Amino acid sequence: MREGAQAMQNKAERSFPLRLQRIVDAREKLARHRRIATLAALALFAVGIVWALGETQVSLAAIDWRWMLALIPLILPALLLNAVELQVTARMLERDMPLGSAMQVTCWAMLANLLPLPGGAILRGAKLSSLGIGAARSSQAILAGGALWASLAVAVTLAAVLPWPVAALPLAAALCGAAFSLAWLARLGPAPFALRLTMIRLALIGLTILRIYIIFLAIGLPGNWPQAAAYSGVSVVGTLVGIVPAGLGVTEATGAVLALLIEASPANAFLALSVNRLVGLVTASAVVAAAGGG
């Protein structure tokens, strides 16, 4: 009985990366139309901000700049945690990476996501490969880490949006995805490193929730912790779509649709997620500039 269960688990762990790779391949086929999609996404983002500002009546005079400035200390730890995640991934694959180097790659990766290609993933994978890690292992580590983040983020959003017991089945599916991702990472290196990556991802999700909540306070719009938790996972949709850089416009539009499901304001959601994106890009740009760009 135990041997049969173990065989089924091993089969599932082997098939999960293959299924995820099919998703990646599908995204790359869509990427042939990425230029048109990018222009459409930029238009959606710009029109969405104009619409959200009109609906919410937010003005520069109404912004509480103390709360807005408080976002910067929350962006920096997120960048640092992303750098530590890359560093831990390298150690899991039996290589050392200085934290400063990982931080530089993280900031550039965030900016590279604006390009009409999966720039962030390419930069991280290239950095791992430069340490002497094979391209296949580097790609698997990046994919497995991304799958872990997506599963955990979706689980948090589902828990915040759906009532119990409706949430039971989709939440269980998301947690199974996280478990498979964790098992995949554990096959690439020692299990303790996979657990560290899980803790880092959970901390990053927590920081995202806190940032969105503070943005509500900064722009003077009604919002609460459950709403912030719900919106924290919508970037997964933009990432999975993959046809537009960094899910531009798609993430914000998904948040607006989600707001309808939880009886919140779609304009508030779109605007809060837009501000979160812009503050993150400005901070990452500042860190790159302060480091001399290279």
N, C-alpha and C positions, 0 to 999 in steps of 0.2 A: 504493500500500500504506500509506504513512504517513498520507495523507489519510483513508483508511478507518479506520485505527486511531484517529486524532485525533477523527473523527466519533463513533466508538463511545464514546470516553472522555467527550466532551462530553455525549452522550446519557445516559451513566451518571451523570455529575455532576448533570445536570438532574433525573433521575428519583429520585435518592437523597433529596433534600429532600421530594419528594412522598410517597415511601414512609414517611419518618419522620413526616410530617404525618398520614398515615393512622393511625399508631400513637398519636399525640397525640389525634386525634379519637376513637379507640376508648377511650382512657383517660378522656376527658371523658364519654363515654356511661356508662361504669362509675361515674363520679363521682356520678351521680344516686342511687346507693345508698351514698354515702360515709359518711353518718352511722351507719348500721348497721355498716358495715365498720370504722369508727373504733372503735366500742365493742367490736367483736369483737377488733380488733387490740390495744386496751388490755388486754382480758382475756387474750389470748394472751401479751402481754409480761409481765404480772404473774404469771400462772400459770407461764410459762416461767422467770422468775427464781426463784420459789419452788422449782420442780422442780430447777433447776440448782444452787441452794444446797444442796438436800437431797442431790443426787447427789454433789456435790464436797466437801460438808462444810466449805465455806469459812466462816469466822467473822471478825468484826471483829478479834479478837485475832491471827488468823493473817495478816492483811494487812500487808505490808511498806510502811509509809507513806512511806518514802523513795522507793521506786520509784513509788508512787502520785503523790506530789508532783512527781516528775520528768516526769509526763505533761503538766503545765501548760505548761512551756516548749516542749513539742512541739505543743500545741494552738494556742498563740499564733502560731507561724510558719505554721501551716496557715491560720489566719484571715487573716494578712497576705498569704499567697500567693493566697488567694481574692480578696482586695481588689485585689491587683496584677493578677490575671487580668481582673477587671472593668475596671480602669483601662486595661489593654492593649486590651481589646475596644473601649472607647470611642475610643482613639487609632486603632485599625484602621478605625473608622467616621468618622475625621476630626473627632473631638471630644476635648476635654481634660476630665479628671475628677481633682480633687484626691485624693490617697491617703487623707486623713482621711475624706472623704466616701464613698469606696469602701469603706473599713473599716467605717464606720457601717452602710452598706447591707448589707454582708456579714454582720455580726452579727445585724442585724434579720432578714435573709433566713433565717438558720439557725433563729432562733426562730419565724419565720412558717411554716416548714415543718411545725410542729406543728398548725397550723390545718387544718380540713377543706377545704383547697383548696391548689393548688400555690403557696403564698405566696411561697416563695423566688424562684421564676422570675418571678412577677408583680412583685415588688419590683425585681429586677434589670432586667427589661424596662422598667418604669416609669421607673427612674432613667436608663436610656439614652434613652428617649423624651423625658424632661425636658431633655435636652441639645440637643434639636432634631433628633434622629435619627428618621426615620419609623418608625411602628409595625411595618411589614412588615420593614424591615431589622433593627430591634431584636429582633424575634421570631426571625428567621432566625439572627442571631448567637448568641442564647441556645440555640436548638435545635442549631445546629451545634457549639457548645462542649460541650453536654451529650452529643451523639452521639460526639464525640471522646473525652470522658472515659469513657463507657460502653465504647467499643471498646478503649481502652487497658487499662482495669481488667479487662475480661473476658480480654484477651490474657494479662495477668499471672497471673490465676487459672488459666487453662487450662495455661499453662506450668508452674505449680506443682503442678497436680493430675494431669494426664494424662502417661503415659509416652510416650517417643518410640518408634515413629513414629505412635502413635495420635493424638498431639496435633497432628500436621502439618496435617491438613485443617481442624479447627475453629480452630486458631491462625491459619492463613492467612486464613480467613474474617473473624476478628476484626481482623486487620491490614489487610485490604481495607476494612473498615468505617472504620478509623482513617484510611486513605488518602483515602477518599471524603469523610470529614468535613473533613480537612485541605484538600482541593481546594475544598470548599464554602466554607470560611472564606476561602480565597485569592481566591475570586470576590467576596467581600464587601469586601475591602480588600487592601492590599499583602501579599504572601506572607510577608515577614519577621515580620509580626505573628502570622500563623498558626503559624509555627514557634516563636515565643516562647510562645504559648498551649500548644503541645504540650509544651515543656520544663517549663512551670509545672505542667501536669497530671501529668507523670511525677514531678516532685518531690513533689506532693501524695500520689500513690500510695505513693511511698517513705516519706513521713512516716506514712501510715496503717499500713503494714507495721511500722514501728518502734514505733508506739504499741501495736499489738496484741501485739507480742512483749514489750514492757515490762509490759503488763497481765498477761500470763502470769507474769512474775516477781513482780509486785506481789501477786497473789492466791495465789501459791505453787502454781500448777498446771503440770503438764508441758506444754510447748509448744516449738516450734522455728521457725526462719525459714521453711521451706517451708509450714508450717501458717499462719503469719502472712500470708504472701504469698497463700495460697489464700483466706483469709477476707477479704482486703482488697477483693475485687471483688464480694462478695455484696450490697452495698448497691445495685448495679445492678438486681438483681431487684426489690427493694423500690421503687425509683424507677420502673421500667417498669410495675409493677403499678399504681401511681399511685392506687389506690382508697383507700389509707390514708395519713395524713400521714407524710411522711418515711420511708415503708416500715416504720413502727413494728411490731415483732413479726415482720414478714415477713422483714426482713433477718436478724434473729437466728435465726429458724427455718430459713432457707435455709442459714445457717452450720452449724447442727446437722445438717442433712441432708448437707451437703458433708463434714462430719467423718466420717460413716459411709463415704463413698466413699474417703476417704484413711486409713481405719482409725484415726481419732482419736476423742476423747471428744466426743459431741454436747453434753453438759452444759458441758464446758470452753469449747466454741465459743460456745454461747449466752451464757454468763456473760461471757466476754471481750468479745463484741460489745456486750452490754448496758452494761458498764462504759465502753466506748469512747464509746457514745452519750451516756451520762449526764455523763461528764467534759466532753465537747464542749459540751453544752448549758449546764452550769454555768459554764464558762469564757466562752462567748459572752454569757451573761446578765451576768456580772461586768463584761465589757468595756462592754456597753451601759449598765449602771448607773454605771460609772466615768465614762463620757462624758456622763452626765446624762440618758440616755435619749432625747435628741433630736438 
